Amino acid sequence: MPAMRTAALGLYTYAEFGLCMAAFLPIMGLSHLRHRGDPGQRIPGRWMRRFGRFTSSLTPLWRFHVEGAAPSDVFERPYVVVANHESTADPFLLSHLPWDMRWIAKEELFKMPVIGWLMKFGGDIPLRRGDGDSVRTMMDEAKRTLAAGVPVMIFPEGTRSKDAKLLPFKDGAFRLAIEAGVPILPLAVAGTHNCRPKGSKWFGDAHAIVKVLSPIETKGVSIDELATLRDRTRSRIATEVTELRRRLGYEDPNAQSIPPRENVASL
């Protein structure tokens, strides 16, 4: 019976996601046209987060919670926001955070029907992985966004892991924060892997939490100290993810060994 219930609710979730995308698409298209000259893309981004909150709140399979206090100046001061990446459910969970953010996402997602259009209309920044010109274009656009006072959101692992294990962090987010002179705002995500594991076509019945951690200043940090900043941030997120997964009653794959940093290409 539980399996039948989950399957039935999964079909319902597919249907309501589709209806929500159809409903939000024209509204977000108009918002995109109206605010296309705004470097921070505040209003289009707010519509994208409304879509994420609304759709995820309609499914009984996902139960999302936010913990931790946001910095008091996050509504005016730009941050480079980073989080571990467990699942395609992560953006839906993070849409429940209250402040504006402009997201960086892999270019392939923008080519998908409907959801890719929503991402474009929401002001997300595409990145073609492994392409130097694309990386430079992304960094320039991210710096314009930060200069406009809007935080930028990056998953520094660069991809989802298959088993929720925390992968090594790439350098891009930390290089951006140092060069732009803005703080890092770490987030710990736990439980979304159980909402929708990588490679799965179905939705899981799961509880997930995002916890806002204290900011890490980059003032006075040089590019030579990038690796220290990156690893310090990763260590803090890893510790919190382990605790969150323990509280949720999920197995913690991060207790196992982590692939060596040298085997992972940087942005």
N, C-alpha and C positions, 0 to 999 in steps of 0.2 A: 504493500500500500504506500509506504513512503516514496518508493521509486516512481510509482504511478503519479503520485501527487507532484513530485518534482518535475516529471516530464510534462504534466498538464500545465503547471505554472511556467515552465520554460516556453511552451508554445504561446501562452498568454503574454509572456514577457517579449518574445519576438514581435508579436502583433502590436503591443503598446509602444515598443520602441519605434516600429515602422510608422505608426500613426503620429507619434510625436515628431519624428523627423519631417514628415510631410507637413505638419502644422507649423513647425518653426522655420522651415526653409524659406518661404516668401518673406516672413518678418525679418529674418537675418539677412536676406538678400538686400532688402531695402535699407537696413541699418548699415550694411557694407558700403552701399553706394553713397549714403549720406555722410559717412565718416571716413571715407577712403583716404582723405588727406591728413588724418590724425596719426602721428607717429606712435602714439601709445595704444591706439585701438581700444580705448577703455569701454566705450559703449558696445561695440560688436562683441568684445570679450565677455561683457556682462550677460549678453544674450546667450552666448555659448554656455556659460555656467548655469544660467536658468534652465537651458535644455538639459544639461547633465543632472541637475538637482531634480527637476520635474520627472524625467524618465526613470531615474533610479529610485525615486520615492514611490513610484506607482507599482513597482514589483515587490511582492511579499518575500521573494527569495533573498533579497539583499537588505541587510540591516547595517546602516552606516552611522558612525559616530566620530566626532572631532574632539580631540583632547589637547590640552596645552593652551597657553595664552599667546596670542599673536603680539608682535612688537607694537607698542602704542603708536609708532610713527609709520607703520606699514602702509597706511592709506595715503601718505604723502611722499615717503622716502622710497627710492627704488632698492630692491634686493634681487640677488640671483637666488632663486628658490630651487632647492634640489631635493629629490626624494628617491628612495629605492623603487624599483619597477617590477611588481609581481604579476601584473595582469592587465588586459585591456579594460578591466573594471577600474583601474587606478584613476583615470581622468574623471570618471563619474563620482568617485569618492572625493577627490580633491576639489570638485566643483562645489562642495559644501563649505569650503573655506570662504571667509567673508570678503577678502580683499581682491583687488584687480590684479590679474596676471596675464601676460602674453606668453603663449606656449611655443616651444620649439619641438617640431615633430619630423619624423622621416618623410621624405618627399613622396614615397609610395602611397602613403595614406591619403594624400591629397588627390590621387588619381582614382580613388574608390568612388563609386556612384553614391550620391546623397550625403553620406557622412563626410566624404572628402570636400564636397561643396560647403557643408556646414563649417568645416574647419577653416576653409578659405574665407568664408563670410565672417567667421569669428575672429579673424585677424591672426591666426596662428602662423608661425614662421617655418617654411619648409627647409629641410636640410637633406642634401644628397650625400649619403655617407661615403667616405673615401674620395670625395671630389674636392680638391683644394679650393677651386673657385667658389663652389657652393658654400664651403665652410667660411670663406672670407665674406661672402655676401651675407650669410647668416649672422656673423659676428658684427658686421656693420649695422645691420638692421636691429640687432639686439641692443647695441650701444645707443642707437637712436631712441629706442623704446625706454631704456634706462634714463637717458637724458631728459625724457619727457616725464619722468617721475613714476613710471609704471614698472613693477617687478617683472622679471622674466623667469619662466619655469622650464627647467631642464631635468631629464632623467639621466644622470651621469653614467649609469651602466650602459646606456646606448641601446639596450634591448631588454626584453623580458627573459628571465631565466625559466627553464622548463619545470623546475621543482621548487621555486621560490627562494633558492639559495642566492645570497647577495653576491653579485659579480664584482670584479674590480671596477673602480671608477675611472672613466676617461678624464682627460685634462680640460676639455673645452669650457665647462661651466666655471672652473676655477681660474682659468686664464681670463675669461670674460670679467669675472668679479674683480680680479687684480687690476686689469687694464682700465676698467671703468671706475675703479675706486669705490665700489659698493660692497656691503656685507653679504655674506652667505646666510641664507635662512634654511636650515635643514628640516626635513619632514621625515618621520618614520611611518611607513605604511605596513600594515599586517592584516592578513585575512583575505585580501582580494584574490590571491591565488586560488582560494577555494570558491570564490565567486565565478571565476572563469579561467581555468588553467590554460597556459599557452598550448595551442593546437586543438583545444576543445571547441566544438560547435555548440555546446550546451551551457546553460547557466546553472551554477551550483547554489545550493541553499546555504548561505554563509553570513557570518557577522564579520565586519571589517572596521578597522580604526585607523585614522591618521592622527598622529601626534605632532604638534608644532613644538620644535625644540628651540632653545635659545640661539640667537644669531651669533655668527662668527665674524668679527670685524676683519677687514683686509687693509685697513689704513696702516701704512708703513710696511706692508708685506710686498716683497719683490718677486719677480718672476722666478728667480732662483729658489724661492721658498714654496713654489707651487705644489710640489709633491708632498711637502709637509702639510700644507693646507688641505689638499685632497684627501690624504690618508687620515688626518685628524677628523675631518667631516665624516668620512666613511665609517671610522671606528665608532663615532658617537651614534650614528644611525644604526649600525649593527647592534650595538648594546641595547638600544631602545626596541628594535624589532624583535630581538630575542625575548625581552620582557613582555611585549605586547602579545606575541604568539603564545607564550606560556599562559598568560591570563585568558586568552581566547580558547585555550585547550587544543591548539594545533601543534603538530610536530614542528620542530625547529631544524630545518636542514642546514642552517648556518653554523651548527656545531661541527659540521664536517669541514674538510679542508677546502681552501679557496684557491682557484687557479692563480698561478704566479702573475704578478703585474706585467712582467716583461712579455708575456704571450698575448697581450691585448693591445691593439693599435689605438692610438689617441686620435681625437678629432684633429 
